[in-house]
Amino acid sequence: MFKAASIGLILGLMSASAIAEIDVHAPYARATPPHAPNSATFMEILNNGDDDIFLLSASSAAAKTVELHSHEMIDGLMKMRQVDNIKIPADGKTVLEPGGLHIMLFNLHSSLKEGSTIPLNLFFSDQTSVSLDIPVKKVMPLTVMKHGHESAH
């Protein structure tokens, strides 16, 4: 009987993973200086399904508020804006990265230290959710990374 239950459990897990359409690659959160109230998370989200899926929201025990955001050029200035969702195209991917789409962590409960991990939950339009423990990494500020690479467009 134990063998039958084990085989049933294994088959159940295999079929659940076989129908999983969302894969998350290389997630990380930006380390913060002491007492910094906010941070952001970045990752690559792959959709292995035949239909577009939307990231609708996220949550984390590391922050009081978690929001989906983008950076947009408005009147010649780069501004961060909250978005209702983030599209992950069918059989495609969406990259959340500094200077683009990302997940903001507001009112952190404590500083995010390089080398630690934080929990992050992602909620999608197909009723699936993904729970992750993501590493905290030191990331250069966007303004420093782009210094000297401005174009005259």
N, C-alpha and C positions, 0 to 999 in steps of 0.2 A: 504493500500500500504506500509506503514511503517513496518508493521509486516512481510510482504512478503520479503521486502528488508533485514530486520534484520535476518530473518530465512535463507535467501540465504547467507548472510555474515557469520553467525554462521556455516552453513554447509560447506562453502568454507574454513573457518579456520580449521574445524574439519578434512576435507579431506587433507588439507595441512599438518597438524600435523600427520595424520595417515600414510602418505607416507614418513615422515621424517625418515632417516636412521641413522643420526648422533646425538648422545647425548654427551654433555660435562659435566663432573662431577668434582667438587672440584677444579676449576681453581684458581690460585693465581700467583701473581708476587712477586719476592723477593724485600724487602725493601732495600734501598741503603743509605750509609752514604752521607752527604752533598758533592756535586760536583762529585760524582762517575759517570763516563760516561756510564756505562752499567749495565744491569740487565738481569734476565731471568724469563720466565713464565713456569708453570708446570700445569698438569691436567691429567685427565683420559678421553680418547675419546672412546666412544662405537659405534660400527657399528651394527645396528640392521638389516641390509640388507643381501641379499644372495650373494653379490659380494664384493670382496676386494675394499676398497676405499683408496685413498692416500691424505694425507694433502700435498698440493702443495706449499702453501705460507701462510704468515700471515702479518698483518699490524697493526700499532697502532699510534694514534696521540701523544702518549707519547714519541716516539723515532723517530729519523731520519731514521734508518735502522732496519729492522726486518728480522731475518734469522732462518731457521730450523737447528738444530745442534744435534750432538751426541758426546759422549765421547768414545774414543777407546784406547785400550792398544797398544802402538806402541813402539817397542824397549825398553820395560820395563817401559815406562812412559805413564801416562794417558794424552791424548791430546784431545782437543776439535776440532771437524771438522764440517764444514758446509755440509749438506746433501741436495740432490735435492728434496726429499719427505720423508714422514713418512707413512708407511703402517698401515692401520687399517683393520685387517682381517675380512672377512665376519662373521657375527654373533659372533664377538669377540671384544676385546678392546686392546688399546695400552696406556701404562702409560708413560707420560712425567714427569720425576723426576730428582732431583739433582743427578749428576753422570751418567746420562743416556741420553735419548732423551729429548730435551727441545727446547724452542723458545727463542732466544736471542734478546734483545732490546739494540741496539747500539746507542750511541750519544743521551742519554736522554735529553729531553728539560728541565727537572727539576728533582730533587731528588724524589725518590719514597718513600713516608712516610707511615709507618705502620698505618693501619686504613683507608687509602684513597682507591680509586678505579681508574683503568685506563681502557680505551677502548681497545679491542682486536678483530680483525676480522680474521677469519680462512677461507681459500679457499680450496675446495676439488675437486678431480678429477671427481666427478659426477656432476660438475657444481653448487653444492650447496655452500653456505657460511653461517657462523655462526658469529653473532656479539654479543660480550659479554662486560659487565663491570665487571672486575675481581678485587677482593680485593688484597691489598698489605699487605704482612705478613712479619714479621721478621723471617728469617730462618737461623739456624746455618750454618756456612761454612762447606762444605763437609769434609775438612781436620780435623775439630774439631769433627764432628760427628763420624768419623771413627778412631779417635785417639785410639790406643791401641787395635785395632781389626784387625790388619794386619795378613794375613796368609802367610805361607811359601810356597805357591804353585808356 
